[in-house]
Amino acid sequence: MKADTNEQALLKGLALNDSKAIETIYRDNFSMVQAFILQNNGSYDDARDIFQEAMIALYEKAQTESFVLTCQIKTYVYSICRRLWLKRLQQLGRYANRVDSLEETVPVEEDLEIHEKRNAEFAIMDRALNSLGEPCKSLLEGYYLKKMGMQELAAEFGYTNADNAKNQKYKCLMRLKKLFFSQYNIGD
């Protein structure tokens, strides 16, 4: 019940234009919306625009006395943002299904759980990568993030040929995998 009380306090704060409530709602929800939009053909600016529209909708609802929130704020915000973004994609011709009503997009608990689990896995991977050490970290980043070829990696890291670079990349990948799963299993 404490979470419900806290959420009601946030809604009241939002209705009263309290900057702390607005900042809390923003801080707790923006990254989730940003991740959704970035994963669905959007940009950071798109995420900010959509989130702002959702905040305005929530603000207007919070100001009406008849408004009763029947889910968590994050669920409501996510649902609004998802609906708005899918509608925008539809207008731009990048989304085929029609999105007409909020009811089509409200059941998002499963999406939120998947999103939160994926974020936790990314955090574990980030910690594992940071604890990997050099040159493994740079080698894997060069191959997977910078899309460098084996010949380029061999030249940059001083390996005699592409096969040696490939061998080292494999060893580094196995070390990263071991680090990741040792932390991942602790988290479960």
C-alpha positions in Angstrom: 0.0 0.0 0.0 3.0 2.3 0.5 3.7 2.4 -3.2 0.0 3.2 -3.9 0.2 6.1 -1.4 3.4 7.3 -2.9 1.9 7.2 -6.4 -1.2 9.1 -5.3 1.1 11.7 -3.7 3.0 12.0 -7.0 -0.3 12.5 -8.9 -1.4 15.2 -6.5 2.0 16.8 -6.8 1.7 16.7 -10.5 -1.7 18.2 -10.4 -0.4 21.0 -8.2 2.6 21.5 -10.6 5.1 20.5 -7.9 8.5 20.3 -9.5 9.7 17.5 -7.2 6.8 15.3 -8.2 7.3 16.1 -11.9 11.1 15.3 -11.6 10.4 12.0 -9.8 7.9 10.9 -12.5 10.4 11.9 -15.2 13.4 10.2 -13.5 11.5 7.0 -12.8 9.9 6.7 -16.3 11.9 8.5 -19.0 14.6 5.8 -19.5 11.9 3.1 -20.0 10.1 5.2 -22.7 13.4 6.2 -24.3 14.5 2.5 -24.6 11.1 1.6 -26.2 11.3 4.4 -28.7 15.0 3.8 -29.6 14.2 0.1 -30.1 11.3 1.0 -32.4 12.9 3.3 -35.1 13.0 6.4 -33.0 15.6 8.9 -31.7 16.3 10.5 -28.4 14.5 13.6 -29.5 11.4 11.5 -30.5 11.5 10.0 -27.0 11.6 13.4 -25.4 8.7 14.6 -27.5 6.5 11.6 -26.9 7.3 11.6 -23.1 6.4 15.3 -22.9 3.1 14.6 -24.6 2.4 11.7 -22.2 3.3 14.0 -19.2 0.9 16.6 -20.5 -1.9 14.0 -20.8 -1.1 12.7 -17.3 -1.1 16.2 -15.9 -4.4 17.0 -17.5 -5.9 13.8 -16.1 -4.4 14.4 -12.7 -6.2 17.7 -12.5 -9.6 16.2 -12.9 -11.2 15.1 -9.7 -12.9 12.1 -11.4 -9.6 10.6 -12.5 -8.7 7.4 -10.7 -5.5 5.6 -11.7 -6.1 1.9 -11.7 -2.5 0.9 -12.5 1.0 2.1 -11.7 2.1 5.5 -13.1 4.9 3.7 -15.1 2.3 1.5 -16.7 0.1 4.4 -17.6 2.9 6.5 -18.9 4.4 3.6 -20.9 1.0 2.8 -22.4 0.4 6.4 -23.4 3.9 6.7 -24.9 3.5 3.4 -26.7 0.2 4.4 -28.2 1.5 7.8 -29.3 4.6 6.4 -30.8 2.9 3.7 -32.7 0.4 6.3 -34.0 3.3 8.4 -35.1 5.0 5.5 -36.8 1.7 4.7 -38.6 1.4 8.3 -39.8 5.0 8.1 -41.1 4.1 4.9 -42.8 6.5 2.7 -40.8 3.9 0.7 -38.8 1.2 -1.3 -40.5 -1.3 -2.1 -37.7 -3.9 0.5 -36.7 -3.7 1.9 -33.2 -7.1 3.4 -32.3 -7.6 3.1 -28.6 -5.8 3.0 -25.4 -7.3 -0.4 -24.5 -5.1 -1.9 -27.3 -1.9 -0.8 -25.6 -2.7 -0.8 -21.8 -1.8 -4.4 -21.0 2.0 -3.6 -20.7 3.0 -5.4 -17.5 4.6 -8.2 -19.5 6.4 -5.7 -21.8 7.6 -3.8 -18.7 8.9 -7.0 -17.1 10.8 -7.9 -20.3 12.2 -4.4 -20.5 13.3 -4.3 -16.9 14.9 -7.8 -17.2 16.7 -6.7 -20.3 17.9 -3.5 -18.6 19.2 -5.6 -15.7 21.0 -7.9 -18.1 22.6 -4.9 -19.9 23.8 -3.6 -16.5 25.3 -6.9 -15.7 27.0 -7.0 -19.1 28.3 -3.5 -18.6 29.8 -4.5 -15.3 31.3 -7.7 -16.8 32.8 -5.7 -19.7 34.3 -3.1 -17.3 35.8 -5.8 -15.1 37.2 -7.6 -18.1 40.4 -5.5 -18.4 42.6 -4.5 -21.3 43.2 -5.4 -24.1 40.1 -7.7 -24.0 37.7 -4.9 -23.4 39.0 -2.8 -26.3 39.3 -5.8 -28.6 35.7 -6.8 -28.1 34.5 -3.2 -28.4 36.5 -2.8 -31.6 34.9 -5.9 -33.1 31.3 -5.7 -31.9 30.7 -2.0 -31.4 33.1 -0.4 -34.0 32.6 -3.2 -36.5 36.3 -3.5 -37.2 37.6 -6.5 -39.2 40.1 -9.0 -38.0 42.9 -7.5 -40.1 42.2 -4.0 -38.6 42.2 -5.5 -35.1 45.4 -7.4 -35.7 47.1 -4.1 -36.9 45.7 -2.0 -34.0 46.5 -4.5 -31.2 49.9 -5.7 -32.6 48.9 -9.3 -33.5 51.0 -11.0 -36.2 47.9 -11.8 -38.3 44.1 -11.9 -38.4 44.0 -15.5 -37.2 45.8 -14.5 -34.0 43.4 -11.6 -33.5 40.5 -13.9 -34.0 41.9 -16.4 -31.5 42.4 -13.6 -28.9 38.9 -12.3 -29.5 37.5 -15.7 -28.8 39.5 -16.1 -25.6 38.3 -12.6 -24.5 34.7 -13.5 -25.4 34.9 -16.6 -23.3 36.3 -14.6 -20.3 33.4 -12.0 -20.8 30.9 -14.8 -20.9 32.2 -16.4 -17.7 32.2 -13.0 -15.9 28.7 -12.2 -17.2 27.2 -15.5 -16.1 28.9 -15.5 -12.7 27.2 -12.1 -12.0 23.9 -13.1 -13.7 23.5 -16.2 -11.6 24.1 -14.3 -8.4 21.3 -11.8 -9.5 18.7 -14.6 -10.0 
